[in-house]
């Protein structure tokens, strides 16, 4: 029986952690990042189709989606509330700034302390002119090779806001965990505990040594590209092997799973895998690989609920 003190903040209000059910750790439900990638595949704002996609997820046994759509990806808090109310699927929405290439002027004009005030407002009062409250910070990202000064400012702001609110921080890593250790160093320098940090886009490297070095820091690792097998991504057998390695090395309580759908072509309505892919396809593969039901529940239900719970 899962017992956690605190609540999880969804777009419709606070939830008890033990009511989330199967929860995807990293998704996008509505998005638009045309300024980052000039393709119509990265524009999706149809609430009716989104509701259908979430119905499929719910009918497969899903309970909650963690939406990591932040500034640069065009978050729509009010629309997400409508979709959640219509479908009965819980949606937990993040706040923050995605990647430097698609930030607005705000990041360049404010200090980390002032940016933290923006995040705290989203986490306690609501987005813009709505009362839809964020449930965590992120996804916030770095690019490759080094953390830029602007990225450092955003990460410090996230750390300050997390310390004030207890909210978890979900990060974006480019190229399957690159700069993850540096992200952790920076957040810990601000004072953030490892159990408030979720590192995204893990588990896609054939060599698991880098993955295990990150896991040894005590953070959550989000294997969230499940089902994505194009553009240089490996197939799910690599993610399954990464998951098994993390469990074998004692990190079963720090693994979370998702599909990170953020392309129109990835939705079932347009021939893609859909949000229910993880339940329909990957969980059976976990069982076939010999993973226990305890480990499956931890990776899909318990761990992410613990990460999202705020005092």
Secondary structure per residue as TSV (DSSP state, phi and psi in degrees):
chain	resnum	aa	ss	phi	psi
A	1	X	-	360.0	126.7
A	2	X	-	-83.2	123.3
A	3	X	-	-126.5	119.1
A	4	X	-	-135.6	136.6
A	5	X	S	-86.1	123.0
A	6	X	S	124.6	-172.1
A	7	X	E	-134.5	162.7
A	8	X	E	-107.9	129.7
A	9	X	E	-92.6	113.4
A	10	X	E	-102.2	175.4
A	11	X	T	-69.3	-14.7
A	12	X	T	-104.2	-1.2
A	13	X	E	132.5	-176.9
A	14	X	E	-71.5	145.4
A	15	X	E	-128.1	148.1
A	16	X	E	-72.0	137.0
A	17	X	G	-56.2	-32.5
A	18	X	G	-81.6	7.7
A	19	X	G	-106.2	1.7
A	20	X	-	-73.2	-32.5
A	21	X	-	70.3	-159.6
A	22	X	E	-61.9	125.5
A	23	X	E	-129.6	125.9
A	24	X	E	-84.2	131.0
A	25	X	E	-77.6	-18.7
A	26	X	E	-156.8	107.6
A	27	X	E	-143.0	174.0
A	28	X	-	-138.8	134.0
A	29	X	S	-106.4	-41.2
A	30	X	S	-129.2	141.8
A	31	X	E	-158.9	160.9
A	32	X	E	-160.6	104.7
A	33	X	-	-129.3	46.0
A	34	X	T	-60.4	-30.2
A	35	X	T	-68.6	-19.8
A	36	X	T	-92.0	-43.2
A	37	X	S	-132.2	115.9
A	38	X	-	-79.1	77.9
A	39	X	-	-147.5	138.6
A	40	X	G	-67.8	-14.2
A	41	X	G	-67.7	-18.2
A	42	X	G	-103.7	20.3
A	43	X	E	-119.2	119.9
A	44	X	E	-148.1	115.5
A	45	X	-	-137.7	21.2
A	46	X	-	-88.6	105.4
A	47	X	H	-67.0	-32.9
A	48	X	H	-66.3	-46.3
A	49	X	H	-65.7	-40.5
A	50	X	H	-59.4	-41.9
A	51	X	H	-63.4	-39.0
A	52	X	H	-62.0	-42.9
A	53	X	H	-61.8	-41.0
A	54	X	H	-71.9	-30.1
A	55	X	H	-62.5	-41.8
A	56	X	H	-62.0	-42.9
A	57	X	H	-60.1	-46.1
A	58	X	H	-64.7	-42.7
A	59	X	H	-65.8	-25.3
A	60	X	T	-79.5	-10.7
A	61	X	T	116.1	7.1
A	62	X	E	-80.0	152.6
A	63	X	E	-120.6	-39.7
A	64	X	E	-143.9	141.1
A	65	X	E	-118.6	132.3
A	66	X	E	-93.7	111.2
A	67	X	E	-95.7	115.4
A	68	X	-	-98.9	28.5
A	69	X	-	-82.5	107.9
A	70	X	-	-115.3	-178.7
A	71	X	B	-56.0	128.1
A	72	X	T	111.1	-22.8
A	73	X	S	-112.5	-2.6
A	74	X	-	68.6	72.8
A	75	X	-	-69.7	147.8
A	76	X	-	-132.2	78.3
A	77	X	H	-57.2	-46.9
A	78	X	H	-63.1	-40.2
A	79	X	H	-64.8	-38.9
A	80	X	H	-64.4	-36.9
A	81	X	H	-62.3	-44.7
A	82	X	H	-60.0	-43.2
A	83	X	H	-66.1	-41.3
A	84	X	H	-64.0	-43.7
A	85	X	H	-64.9	-36.4
A	86	X	H	-70.4	-40.7
A	87	X	H	-95.7	-23.2
A	88	X	-	81.0	3.9
A	89	X	-	-85.7	128.0
A	90	X	E	-69.5	138.2
A	91	X	E	-125.5	125.2
A	92	X	E	-110.5	118.4
A	93	X	E	-104.7	138.9
A	94	X	E	-89.3	174.7
A	95	X	E	-141.7	156.7
A	96	X	S	134.4	-155.5
A	97	X	B	-129.5	129.2
A	98	X	-	-71.6	-78.8
A	99	X	-	-136.1	152.1
A	100	X	G	-58.1	-32.5
A	101	X	G	-67.0	-18.1
A	102	X	G	-124.7	15.4
A	103	X	-	-72.5	153.3
A	104	X	-	-84.5	-169.5
A	105	X	T	-69.8	-19.4
A	106	X	H	-53.9	-44.0
A	107	X	H	-65.2	-36.4
A	108	X	H	-76.3	-14.6
A	109	X	H	-104.4	-10.6
A	110	X	S	-122.8	149.1
A	111	X	-	-75.2	170.8
A	112	X	H	-59.1	-39.1
A	113	X	H	-63.5	-41.3
A	114	X	H	-72.2	-37.1
A	115	X	H	-64.3	-37.5
A	116	X	H	-61.7	-36.3
A	117	X	H	-61.9	-37.9
A	118	X	H	-62.0	-46.0
A	119	X	H	-63.5	-44.0
A	120	X	H	-61.7	-38.4
A	121	X	H	-60.9	-45.7
A	122	X	H	-63.9	-33.2
A	123	X	H	-83.7	-14.2
A	124	X	H	-124.3	-30.6
A	125	X	T	-114.9	-46.1
A	126	X	-	144.3	169.9
A	127	X	S	-84.1	129.7
A	128	X	T	48.4	-120.7
A	129	X	T	-99.3	22.0
A	130	X	S	-112.4	168.3
A	131	X	-	-106.4	20.8
A	132	X	-	-76.1	120.7
A	133	X	-	-102.9	138.8
A	134	X	-	-70.8	149.0
A	135	X	S	-102.8	-9.2
A	136	X	E	-166.8	176.9
A	137	X	E	-106.2	127.2
A	138	X	E	128.8	168.6
A	139	X	E	-85.4	138.6
A	140	X	E	-116.7	139.3
A	141	X	E	-130.6	163.6
A	142	X	-	-120.1	162.5
A	143	X	-	-94.3	-126.2
A	144	X	S	-121.4	156.8
A	145	X	S	78.2	-44.9
A	146	X	S	-158.0	159.9
A	147	X	-	-90.7	124.6
A	148	X	-	-76.7	163.1
A	149	X	H	-58.0	-39.2
A	150	X	H	-67.5	-40.2
A	151	X	H	-63.4	-40.3
A	152	X	H	-61.3	-38.7
A	153	X	H	-62.6	-42.2
A	154	X	H	-66.7	-42.6
A	155	X	H	-65.7	-38.3
A	156	X	H	-66.2	-38.9
A	157	X	H	-62.1	-42.7
A	158	X	H	-61.4	-41.9
A	159	X	H	-62.6	-43.7
A	160	X	H	-63.2	-43.1
A	161	X	H	-67.4	-36.5
A	162	X	H	-64.3	-42.5
A	163	X	H	-62.3	-34.1
A	164	X	H	-77.5	-30.0
A	165	X	H	-115.8	-16.2
A	166	X	-	80.9	4.2
A	167	X	-	-72.5	144.0
A	168	X	-	-72.0	157.8
A	169	X	E	-116.8	124.1
A	170	X	E	-106.5	121.3
A	171	X	E	-104.6	155.1
A	172	X	E	-101.6	131.3
A	173	X	-	-114.5	138.1
A	174	X	S	-91.3	135.5
A	175	X	T	63.8	53.4
A	176	X	T	57.6	53.8
A	177	X	T	101.1	2.5
A	178	X	T	-63.2	134.1
A	179	X	T	70.7	9.9
A	180	X	H	-60.8	-43.4
A	181	X	H	-64.2	-37.0
A	182	X	H	-69.1	-37.1
A	183	X	H	-59.7	-46.1
A	184	X	H	-62.5	-45.0
A	185	X	H	-55.6	-45.0
A	186	X	H	-67.1	-45.1
A	187	X	H	-67.2	-38.7
A	188	X	H	-67.1	-32.8
A	189	X	H	-61.5	-34.8
A	190	X	H	-73.5	-24.4
A	191	X	T	119.0	7.4
A	192	X	-	-76.6	133.8
A	193	X	-	-77.7	149.3
A	194	X	G	-56.3	-32.5
A	195	X	G	-77.4	4.8
A	196	X	G	-106.1	8.6
A	197	X	E	-117.9	129.2
A	198	X	E	-120.8	116.4
A	199	X	E	-94.4	123.2
A	200	X	-	-94.7	162.4
A	201	X	S	67.4	46.3
A	202	X	-	-101.8	171.1
A	203	X	S	84.4	6.4
A	204	X	-	-102.0	4.0
A	205	X	-	-97.9	139.5
A	206	X	S	-64.9	-35.0
A	207	X	-	-88.3	119.8
A	208	X	-	-90.1	-1.2
A	209	X	H	-58.5	-44.8
A	210	X	H	-63.4	-40.5
A	211	X	H	-59.7	-44.0
A	212	X	H	-69.8	-33.3
A	213	X	H	-64.3	-37.0
A	214	X	H	-69.0	-44.3
A	215	X	H	-61.4	-34.3
A	216	X	T	-63.2	-14.2
A	217	X	T	-81.5	-7.7
A	218	X	T	88.7	7.9
A	219	X	-	-85.8	168.8
A	220	X	E	-82.5	142.6
A	221	X	E	-115.5	121.8
A	222	X	E	-99.1	107.5
A	223	X	E	-89.2	93.3
A	224	X	-	-124.5	13.9
A	225	X	-	-103.0	25.2
A	226	X	T	-57.0	125.6
A	227	X	T	91.0	-8.4
A	228	X	-	-88.7	114.2
A	229	X	-	-134.1	41.6
A	230	X	S	-140.1	177.1
A	231	X	T	56.4	36.8
A	232	X	T	88.7	1.5
A	233	X	-	-83.1	147.2
A	234	X	-	-80.0	176.2
A	235	X	-	-86.1	176.5
A	236	X	H	-67.2	-15.9
A	237	X	H	-63.8	-32.2
A	238	X	H	-68.6	-43.1
A	239	X	H	-65.4	-38.1
A	240	X	H	-64.4	-41.3
A	241	X	H	-65.7	-39.0
A	242	X	H	-63.7	-43.3
A	243	X	H	-60.4	-46.0
A	244	X	H	-63.1	-37.9
A	245	X	H	-66.0	-41.0
A	246	X	H	-62.6	-42.7
A	247	X	H	-64.6	-44.7
A	248	X	H	-60.8	-33.3
A	249	X	T	-94.0	16.3
A	250	X	T	88.4	20.0
A	251	X	-	-112.3	26.3
A	252	X	G	-61.0	-25.7
A	253	X	G	-88.5	7.7
A	254	X	G	-127.3	12.3
A	255	X	E	-103.8	132.3
A	256	X	E	-130.5	158.3
A	257	X	E	-129.2	149.2
A	258	X	-	-163.8	-179.0
A	259	X	-	-116.9	-11.0
A	260	X	-	48.7	48.5
A	261	X	-	-71.8	124.8
A	262	X	-	-153.1	26.5
A	263	X	S	-131.8	139.4
A	264	X	G	-54.5	-40.3
A	265	X	G	-69.2	-13.0
A	266	X	G	-84.3	-12.0
A	267	X	S	-79.6	146.2
A	268	X	G	-60.4	-33.1
A	269	X	G	-60.6	-23.1
A	270	X	G	-118.1	22.8
A	271	X	T	94.4	5.0
A	272	X	S	-91.9	-169.1
A	273	X	-	-80.3	-32.5
A	274	X	-	78.1	165.9
A	275	X	T	-66.2	-23.5
A	276	X	T	-83.3	1.2
A	277	X	H	-58.0	-42.7
A	278	X	I	-59.8	-42.2
A	279	X	I	-74.6	-43.8
A	280	X	I	-72.2	-36.8
A	281	X	I	-115.5	-46.4
A	282	X	I	-78.9	-40.4
A	283	X	H	-61.5	-42.7
A	284	X	H	-58.7	-35.9
A	285	X	H	-67.0	-34.8
A	286	X	H	-62.4	-44.3
A	287	X	H	-64.9	-42.8
A	288	X	H	-63.6	-28.5
A	289	X	T	-81.0	-3.2
A	290	X	T	93.7	9.3
A	291	X	-	-71.6	140.9
A	292	X	-	-75.6	160.3
A	293	X	H	-62.6	-33.5
A	294	X	H	-59.9	-44.1
A	295	X	H	-71.1	-34.5
A	296	X	H	-65.8	-44.9
A	297	X	H	-63.7	-40.0
A	298	X	I	-60.8	-44.4
A	299	X	I	-74.1	-24.3
A	300	X	I	-111.7	-15.9
A	301	X	I	-129.0	-63.5
A	302	X	I	-70.4	-47.6
A	303	X	H	-64.6	-44.8
A	304	X	H	-69.9	-34.0
A	305	X	H	-62.6	-41.7
A	306	X	H	-62.7	-42.8
A	307	X	H	-63.9	-35.7
A	308	X	H	-84.0	-14.6
A	309	X	-	-71.8	129.6
A	310	X	B	-113.4	145.3
A	311	X	-	-58.3	360.0
